[in-house]
Amino acid sequence: MHVKPKGFTYTKADLIYISHYVDGHWDEGRLESSDELTISGLSTSLHYAQECFEGLKAYRRKDGKIQLFRVIDNAKRFQMSANYLMMPEVPIDHFIKAVKQVVKANEAYVPDYGPKDSLYIRPFMIGVGHNLGLRPAPKYMFIIVVSPVGSYFNGEAKPVDLLVSPYDRAAHKGTGHVKVGGNYAASLHAQMRAVKAGYADCLFLDPLTHTKIEELGAANFFGITKDNKYVTPNSPSILDSITNRSLKTLASDHIGLEVLESDIFINDLNQFTEAGACGTAAVITPIGSITHEGIKHTFPSSSQMGETTKKLYDLLTGIQFGDEKDPYGWITVLD
Ligand SMILES: Cc1ncc(COP(=O)(O)O)c(C=O)c1O
């Protein structure tokens, strides 16, 4: 029995993984069937957003085997996020072992081989126990929930329309570079404003000057220039996307693009023939237009995925689903 997911929505699988941190140590963790938690109402995660998370996927290959993409990079970024929020690190081996264990236990929920469907894996850590004053929690829980998923944005990989947000998701030297719940709560207002106005999502600008592109609420931004450069923003307040890191490598090694991490001014979109949003959930979603202060900029490739974006998409998903060779050591096959 393999489940057919409906877009990026939650379908409960059989088991979740839970590990507890008490008195300076993580326990081994165990699998539980309920996805409901019982914690103190005074937990720091509930009041002070002492929570961090990750997102990665398990892919079913043509031969039926299941594989993970760059799990070690998620484990490292999870440590960075935990450190920033004064939470204990989950050792890399513990993280990877737990991810493998929970995916194996929910094997039946990994969708059949196909270009869009996969098992989304959501590891997260919460501060628990009672704290009234503002200080780190006395105890923590490391939990992993999984769900079969399809595409993040509705429909096929059709270009989406974005609305520039007048609000910020993270401060210049704040928490934008780590994957912590507070960033996402702060982005909801702008996101829903864009969705209500008929856009797929919002696009954030840099919090210092509001002139440069940062990222979407859950994906990085990249553009392809007329002279074959892959350009993506360089900023202390955006998340270092593992998908974007992979695309930079593939763009340079396989397509011969020059990769630039630099400022991208919102008033300089004419330089791009193609633009896209990239992330574990979004994979690569082409961007058709960006509306800023009432002016809509439409990219030349606004009705379908552009040629270069398509090449990147095929290379990336080819490696993730096991159809392309992985010379980089990004793949972990489950036994
Ligand atoms: C704010 C933000 N930017 C970018 C990304 C893409 O990161 P990754 O490619 O590691 O999933 C995500 C998704 O995790 C995100 O939440």
The ligand as an SDF file (V2000), in Angstrom:
LIG
                    3D

 16 16  0  0  0  0  0  0  0  0999 V2000
   12.7500   30.4630    4.7280 C   0  0  0  0  0  0  0  0  0  0  0  0
   13.2200   29.3150    3.9100 C   0  0  0  0  0  0  0  0  0  0  0  0
   14.1010   29.5510    2.9290 N   0  0  0  0  0  0  0  0  0  0  0  0
   14.5570   28.5380    2.1490 C   0  0  0  0  0  0  0  0  0  0  0  0
   14.1250   27.2460    2.3280 C   0  0  0  0  0  0  0  0  0  0  0  0
   14.6720   26.1450    1.4790 C   0  0  0  0  0  0  0  0  0  0  0  0
   15.6120   25.4310    2.2110 O   0  0  0  0  0  0  0  0  0  0  0  0
   15.9350   23.9110    1.8520 P   0  0  0  0  0  0  0  0  0  0  0  0
   16.3450   23.9030    0.4300 O   0  0  0  0  0  0  0  0  0  0  0  0
   17.0570   23.5500    2.7550 O   0  0  0  0  0  0  0  0  0  0  0  0
   14.7010   23.1620    2.0960 O   0  0  0  0  0  0  0  0  0  0  0  0
   13.1880   26.9640    3.3200 C   0  0  0  0  0  0  0  0  0  0  0  0
   12.6820   25.6160    3.4880 C   0  0  0  0  0  0  0  0  0  0  0  0
   13.1450   24.8800    4.2560 O   0  0  0  0  0  0  0  0  0  0  0  0
   12.7370   28.0160    4.1310 C   0  0  0  0  0  0  0  0  0  0  0  0
   11.8530   27.7730    5.1060 O   0  0  0  0  0  0  0  0  0  0  0  0
  1  2  1  0
  2  3  1  0
  2 15  2  0
  3  4  2  0
  4  5  1  0
  5  6  1  0
  5 12  2  0
  6  7  1  0
  7  8  1  0
  8  9  2  0
  8 10  1  0
  8 11  1  0
 12 13  1  0
 12 15  1  0
 13 14  2  0
 15 16  1  0
M  END
$$$$
